[in-house]
C-alpha cells in the first residue's frame, strides 16, 4: 500500500502529520488526538476530514510512513499480505 504523508517539520522531520494520500485519495488531518514515540519513531492517532480515526507511524531508520490502523471500509484485498 503506497502512502504519502504531508507533515509539519520544525526543528525535526515528522513533527505532526497534516494530510496523507492513500490509494489516490487525500485525507486531511483535522486533529491529532494523540502523539507518542516508539523506538522506531513517532506515532500519531488522528481524525481525518471525513471523521475517521486512524494511526500513522513514521519509521526514522527506514524513512517510511505506515498506516497502522485504518477504518475497515478503507481496507482492500491488495492491503492484505499473501
N, CA, C and O atoms as a GROMACS GRO file, in nm:
protein
  328
    1UNK      N    1   0.084  -0.116   0.000
    1UNK     CA    2   0.000   0.000   0.000
    1UNK      C    3   0.089   0.123   0.000
    1UNK      O    4   0.173   0.140   0.089
    2UNK      N    5   0.073   0.208  -0.098
    2UNK     CA    6   0.153   0.330  -0.105
    2UNK      C    7   0.088   0.438  -0.020
    2UNK      O    8  -0.033   0.459  -0.024
    3UNK      N    9   0.171   0.505   0.058
    3UNK     CA   10   0.123   0.609   0.149
    3UNK      C   11   0.218   0.727   0.140
    3UNK      O   12   0.339   0.712   0.157
    4UNK      N   13   0.163   0.844   0.115
    4UNK     CA   14   0.240   0.968   0.114
    4UNK      C   15   0.185   1.057   0.224
    4UNK      O   16   0.064   1.080   0.230
    5UNK      N   17   0.271   1.107   0.311
    5UNK     CA   18   0.227   1.189   0.423
    5UNK      C   19   0.286   1.328   0.411
    5UNK      O   20   0.406   1.345   0.388
    6UNK      N   21   0.200   1.428   0.425
    6UNK     CA   22   0.243   1.568   0.433
    6UNK      C   23   0.247   1.601   0.581
    6UNK      O   24   0.150   1.578   0.654
    7UNK      N   25   0.359   1.655   0.626
    7UNK     CA   26   0.368   1.682   0.769
    7UNK      C   27   0.436   1.815   0.797
    7UNK      O   28   0.509   1.870   0.714
    8UNK      N   29   0.408   1.865   0.917
    8UNK     CA   30   0.479   1.982   0.966
    8UNK      C   31   0.614   1.934   1.018
    8UNK      O   32   0.621   1.836   1.093
    9UNK      N   33   0.718   2.002   0.979
    9UNK     CA   34   0.851   1.970   1.027
    9UNK      C   35   0.918   2.100   1.069
    9UNK      O   36   0.955   2.182   0.985
   10UNK      N   37   0.934   2.117   1.198
   10UNK     CA   38   1.000   2.236   1.250
   10UNK      C   39   1.148   2.206   1.269
   10UNK      O   40   1.224   2.203   1.173
   11UNK      N   41   1.187   2.184   1.394
   11UNK     CA   42   1.328   2.154   1.422
   11UNK      C   43   1.365   2.010   1.386
   11UNK      O   44   1.484   1.978   1.374
   12UNK      N   45   1.265   1.922   1.369
   12UNK     CA   46   1.290   1.785   1.323
   12UNK      C   47   1.184   1.748   1.221
   12UNK      O   48   1.080   1.813   1.211
   13UNK      N   49   1.211   1.642   1.144
   13UNK     CA   50   1.115   1.594   1.045
   13UNK      C   51   1.003   1.518   1.116
   13UNK      O   52   1.023   1.456   1.220
   14UNK      N   53   0.887   1.524   1.058
   14UNK     CA   54   0.770   1.446   1.102
   14UNK      C   55   0.722   1.484   1.242
   14UNK      O   56   0.695   1.397   1.324
   15UNK      N   57   0.713   1.614   1.268
   15UNK     CA   58   0.662   1.656   1.398
   15UNK      C   59   0.512   1.637   1.409
   15UNK      O   60   0.462   1.605   1.517
   16UNK      N   61   0.438   1.656   1.299
   16UNK     CA   62   0.293   1.639   1.303
   16UNK      C   63   0.238   1.621   1.162
   16UNK      O   64   0.264   1.704   1.075
   17UNK      N   65   0.162   1.513   1.138
   17UNK     CA   66   0.104   1.494   1.005
   17UNK      C   67  -0.007   1.595   0.980
   17UNK      O   68  -0.085   1.627   1.070
   18UNK      N   69  -0.014   1.645   0.859
   18UNK     CA   70  -0.118   1.741   0.820
   18UNK      C   71  -0.217   1.680   0.722
   18UNK      O   72  -0.335   1.717   0.721
   19UNK      N   73  -0.170   1.586   0.639
   19UNK     CA   74  -0.256   1.518   0.541
   19UNK      C   75  -0.180   1.394   0.493
   19UNK      O   76  -0.058   1.384   0.509
   20UNK      N   77  -0.254   1.301   0.434
   20UNK     CA   78  -0.190   1.186   0.372
   20UNK      C   79  -0.271   1.141   0.252
   20UNK      O   80  -0.392   1.161   0.244
   21UNK      N   81  -0.200   1.079   0.158
   21UNK     CA   82  -0.263   1.029   0.036
   21UNK      C   83  -0.250   0.878   0.037
   21UNK      O   84  -0.140   0.823   0.049
   22UNK      N   85  -0.364   0.812   0.024
   22UNK     CA   86  -0.370   0.666   0.021
   22UNK      C   87  -0.463   0.626  -0.092
   22UNK      O   88  -0.577   0.673  -0.098
   23UNK      N   89  -0.417   0.539  -0.179
   23UNK     CA   90  -0.495   0.492  -0.293
   23UNK      C   91  -0.554   0.609  -0.373
   23UNK      O   92  -0.670   0.605  -0.416
   24UNK      N   93  -0.472   0.712  -0.392
   24UNK     CA   94  -0.512   0.826  -0.474
   24UNK      C   95  -0.604   0.926  -0.408
   24UNK      O   96  -0.641   1.025  -0.471
   25UNK      N   97  -0.641   0.903  -0.284
   25UNK     CA   98  -0.730   0.996  -0.214
   25UNK      C   99  -0.654   1.068  -0.104
   25UNK      O  100  -0.584   1.007  -0.025
   26UNK      N  101  -0.670   1.199  -0.101
   26UNK     CA  102  -0.604   1.282   0.001
   26UNK      C  103  -0.696   1.296   0.121
   26UNK      O  104  -0.811   1.337   0.108
   27UNK      N  105  -0.644   1.264   0.237
   27UNK     CA  106  -0.716   1.276   0.364
   27UNK      C  107  -0.650   1.388   0.444
   27UNK      O  108  -0.530   1.382   0.470
   28UNK      N  109  -0.726   1.488   0.481
   28UNK     CA  110  -0.673   1.598   0.561
   28UNK      C  111  -0.685   1.561   0.708
   28UNK      O  112  -0.789   1.514   0.753
   29UNK      N  113  -0.579   1.583   0.783
   29UNK     CA  114  -0.580   1.557   0.927
   29UNK      C  115  -0.645   1.678   0.995
   29UNK      O  116  -0.591   1.789   0.992
   30UNK      N  117  -0.761   1.655   1.054
   30UNK     CA  118  -0.832   1.761   1.126
   30UNK      C  119  -0.779   1.778   1.267
   30UNK      O  120  -0.773   1.889   1.321
   31UNK      N  121  -0.739   1.665   1.327
   31UNK     CA  122  -0.694   1.670   1.466
   31UNK      C  123  -0.596   1.557   1.493
   31UNK      O  124  -0.615   1.445   1.446
   32UNK      N  125  -0.493   1.587   1.568
   32UNK     CA  126  -0.405   1.484   1.621
   32UNK      C  127  -0.453   1.457   1.763
   32UNK      O  128  -0.436   1.540   1.852
   33UNK      N  129  -0.514   1.340   1.782
   33UNK     CA  130  -0.568   1.305   1.914
   33UNK      C  131  -0.458   1.268   2.013
   33UNK      O  132  -0.465   1.301   2.131
   34UNK      N  133  -0.358   1.200   1.961
   34UNK     CA  134  -0.251   1.154   2.049
   34UNK      C  135  -0.124   1.140   1.967
   34UNK      O  136  -0.128   1.099   1.850
   35UNK      N  137  -0.012   1.173   2.028
   35UNK     CA  138   0.118   1.155   1.964
   35UNK      C  139   0.212   1.092   2.068
   35UNK      O  140   0.211   1.130   2.184
   36UNK      N  141   0.292   0.995   2.023
   36UNK     CA  142   0.387   0.930   2.111
   36UNK      C  143   0.504   0.877   2.029
   36UNK      O  144   0.498   0.870   1.906
   37UNK      N  145   0.609   0.840   2.100
   37UNK     CA  146   0.728   0.787   2.033
   37UNK      C  147   0.747   0.641   2.069
   37UNK      O  148   0.718   0.598   2.181
   38UNK      N  149   0.796   0.566   1.971
   38UNK     CA  150   0.839   0.429   1.993
   38UNK      C  151   0.988   0.426   1.958
   38UNK      O  152   1.041   0.527   1.911
   39UNK      N  153   1.055   0.315   1.979
   39UNK     CA  154   1.196   0.310   1.938
   39UNK      C  155   1.216   0.335   1.788
   39UNK      O  156   1.322   0.382   1.747
   40UNK      N  157   1.115   0.304   1.707
   40UNK     CA  158   1.125   0.324   1.561
   40UNK      C  159   1.102   0.469   1.520
   40UNK      O  160   1.158   0.514   1.420
   41UNK      N  161   1.020   0.542   1.597
   41UNK     CA  162   0.990   0.680   1.561
   41UNK      C  163   0.852   0.723   1.610
   41UNK      O  164   0.790   0.651   1.688
   42UNK      N  165   0.805   0.838   1.565
   42UNK     CA  166   0.678   0.891   1.614
   42UNK      C  167   0.555   0.819   1.557
   42UNK      O  168   0.555   0.773   1.443
   43UNK      N  169   0.452   0.813   1.641
   43UNK     CA  170   0.320   0.760   1.602
   43UNK      C  171   0.217   0.868   1.631
   43UNK      O  172   0.234   0.948   1.723
   44UNK      N  173   0.111   0.867   1.552
   44UNK     CA  174   0.006   0.967   1.567
   44UNK      C  175  -0.130   0.902   1.549
   44UNK      O  176  -0.153   0.832   1.450
   45UNK      N  177  -0.221   0.923   1.644
   45UNK     CA  178  -0.361   0.885   1.624
   45UNK      C  179  -0.432   1.012   1.580
   45UNK      O  180  -0.432   1.112   1.652
   46UNK      N  181  -0.493   1.007   1.462
   46UNK     CA  182  -0.551   1.128   1.402
   46UNK      C  183  -0.697   1.108   1.366
   46UNK      O  184  -0.745   0.995   1.354
   47UNK      N  185  -0.766   1.220   1.349
   47UNK     CA  186  -0.902   1.221   1.295
   47UNK      C  187  -0.894   1.294   1.162
   47UNK      O  188  -0.840   1.404   1.153
   48UNK      N  189  -0.948   1.230   1.058
   48UNK     CA  190  -0.942   1.287   0.923
   48UNK      C  191  -1.062   1.377   0.896
   48UNK      O  192  -1.155   1.386   0.977
   49UNK      N  193  -1.058   1.443   0.782
   49UNK     CA  194  -1.165   1.535   0.744
   49UNK      C  195  -1.299   1.466   0.724
   49UNK      O  196  -1.403   1.532   0.724
   50UNK      N  197  -1.299   1.333   0.706
   50UNK     CA  198  -1.427   1.262   0.695
   50UNK      C  199  -1.466   1.196   0.828
   50UNK      O  200  -1.555   1.111   0.832
   51UNK      N  201  -1.398   1.236   0.936
   51UNK     CA  202  -1.434   1.190   1.069
   51UNK      C  203  -1.379   1.054   1.108
   51UNK      O  204  -1.416   1.001   1.213
   52UNK      N  205  -1.292   0.998   1.028
   52UNK     CA  206  -1.236   0.865   1.056
   52UNK      C  207  -1.112   0.877   1.144
   52UNK      O  208  -1.033   0.971   1.131
   53UNK      N  209  -1.096   0.780   1.234
   53UNK     CA  210  -0.976   0.772   1.316
   53UNK      C  211  -0.880   0.672   1.254
   53UNK      O  212  -0.920   0.565   1.208
   54UNK      N  213  -0.753   0.709   1.253
   54UNK     CA  214  -0.651   0.615   1.206
   54UNK      C  215  -0.520   0.647   1.276
   54UNK      O  216  -0.506   0.749   1.344
   55UNK      N  217  -0.425   0.558   1.259
   55UNK     CA  218  -0.294   0.574   1.322
   55UNK      C  219  -0.186   0.572   1.216
   55UNK      O  220  -0.179   0.481   1.134
   56UNK      N  221  -0.102   0.673   1.220
   56UNK     CA  222   0.011   0.686   1.129
   56UNK      C  223   0.140   0.669   1.209
   56UNK      O  224   0.150   0.714   1.323
   57UNK      N  225   0.238   0.604   1.148
   57UNK     CA  226   0.367   0.585   1.214
   57UNK      C  227   0.479   0.616   1.116
   57UNK      O  228   0.472   0.581   0.998
   58UNK      N  229   0.581   0.683   1.166
   58UNK     CA  230   0.698   0.713   1.085
   58UNK      C  231   0.817   0.634   1.138
   58UNK      O  232   0.851   0.645   1.256
   59UNK      N  233   0.879   0.554   1.052
   59UNK     CA  234   0.997   0.478   1.088
   59UNK      C  235   1.119   0.560   1.046
   59UNK      O  236   1.148   0.574   0.928
   60UNK      N  237   1.189   0.612   1.145
   60UNK     CA  238   1.302   0.702   1.116
   60UNK      C  239   1.417   0.629   1.046
   60UNK      O  240   1.480   0.685   0.957
   61UNK      N  241   1.445   0.505   1.085
   61UNK     CA  242   1.555   0.430   1.025
   61UNK      C  243   1.529   0.402   0.877
   61UNK      O  244   1.618   0.418   0.794
   62UNK      N  245   1.406   0.359   0.846
   62UNK     CA  246   1.372   0.324   0.707
   62UNK      C  247   1.323   0.444   0.627
   62UNK      O  248   1.310   0.436   0.505
   63UNK      N  249   1.296   0.556   0.696
   63UNK     CA  250   1.242   0.677   0.632
   63UNK      C  251   1.112   0.646   0.557
   63UNK      O  252   1.094   0.684   0.441
   64UNK      N  253   1.022   0.574   0.627
   64UNK     CA  254   0.894   0.537   0.567
   64UNK      C  255   0.779   0.563   0.664
   64UNK      O  256   0.794   0.555   0.786
   65UNK      N  257   0.663   0.593   0.606
   65UNK     CA  258   0.539   0.609   0.681
   65UNK      C  259   0.456   0.483   0.664
   65UNK      O  260   0.462   0.417   0.560
   66UNK      N  261   0.377   0.451   0.768
   66UNK     CA  262   0.285   0.337   0.762
   66UNK      C  263   0.150   0.379   0.819
   66UNK      O  264   0.142   0.461   0.911
   67UNK      N  265   0.046   0.322   0.763
   67UNK     CA  266  -0.088   0.337   0.818
   67UNK      C  267  -0.111   0.214   0.904
   67UNK      O  268  -0.138   0.105   0.852
   68UNK      N  269  -0.100   0.230   1.036
   68UNK     CA  270  -0.105   0.119   1.129
   68UNK      C  271  -0.249   0.072   1.151
   68UNK      O  272  -0.276  -0.047   1.155
   69UNK      N  273  -0.338   0.167   1.164
   69UNK     CA  274  -0.479   0.135   1.186
   69UNK      C  275  -0.561   0.224   1.095
   69UNK      O  276  -0.537   0.344   1.085
   70UNK      N  277  -0.659   0.163   1.028
   70UNK     CA  278  -0.748   0.237   0.939
   70UNK      C  279  -0.888   0.180   0.950
   70UNK      O  280  -0.905   0.065   0.990
   71UNK      N  281  -0.989   0.259   0.915
   71UNK     CA  282  -1.126   0.206   0.916
   71UNK      C  283  -1.136   0.085   0.823
   71UNK      O  284  -1.072   0.081   0.718
   72UNK      N  285  -1.215  -0.013   0.862
   72UNK     CA  286  -1.226  -0.137   0.784
   72UNK      C  287  -1.274  -0.111   0.642
   72UNK      O  288  -1.240  -0.187   0.551
   73UNK      N  289  -1.353  -0.007   0.622
   73UNK     CA  290  -1.402   0.021   0.486
   73UNK      C  291  -1.289   0.069   0.394
   73UNK      O  292  -1.306   0.069   0.272
   74UNK      N  293  -1.174   0.109   0.450
   74UNK     CA  294  -1.060   0.151   0.369
   74UNK      C  295  -0.978   0.032   0.321
   74UNK      O  296  -0.898   0.046   0.228
   75UNK      N  297  -0.994  -0.084   0.383
   75UNK     CA  298  -0.911  -0.200   0.353
   75UNK      C  299  -0.957  -0.265   0.223
   75UNK      O  300  -1.076  -0.290   0.203
   76UNK      N  301  -0.862  -0.291   0.135
   76UNK     CA  302  -0.890  -0.358   0.008
   76UNK      C  303  -0.809  -0.488   0.003
   76UNK      O  304  -0.714  -0.504   0.080
   77UNK      N  305  -0.843  -0.580  -0.087
   77UNK     CA  306  -0.766  -0.704  -0.097
   77UNK      C  307  -0.616  -0.683  -0.117
   77UNK      O  308  -0.536  -0.764  -0.069
   78UNK      N  309  -0.577  -0.578  -0.184
   78UNK     CA  310  -0.434  -0.554  -0.207
   78UNK      C  311  -0.360  -0.514  -0.079
   78UNK      O  312  -0.237  -0.520  -0.075
   79UNK      N  313  -0.434  -0.474   0.025
   79UNK     CA  314  -0.373  -0.438   0.152
   79UNK      C  315  -0.338  -0.560   0.238
   79UNK      O  316  -0.260  -0.548   0.333
   80UNK      N  317  -0.394  -0.675   0.205
   80UNK     CA  318  -0.376  -0.794   0.286
   80UNK      C  319  -0.256  -0.874   0.233
   80UNK      O  320  -0.255  -0.913   0.116
   81UNK      N  321  -0.155  -0.897   0.320
   81UNK     CA  322  -0.038  -0.973   0.274
   81UNK      C  323  -0.077  -1.116   0.238
   81UNK      O  324  -0.164  -1.176   0.301
   82UNK      N  325  -0.012  -1.169   0.136
   82UNK     CA  326  -0.041  -1.307   0.093
   82UNK      C  327   0.061  -1.402   0.148
   82UNK      O  328   0.054  -1.522   0.123
   0.00000   0.00000   0.00000
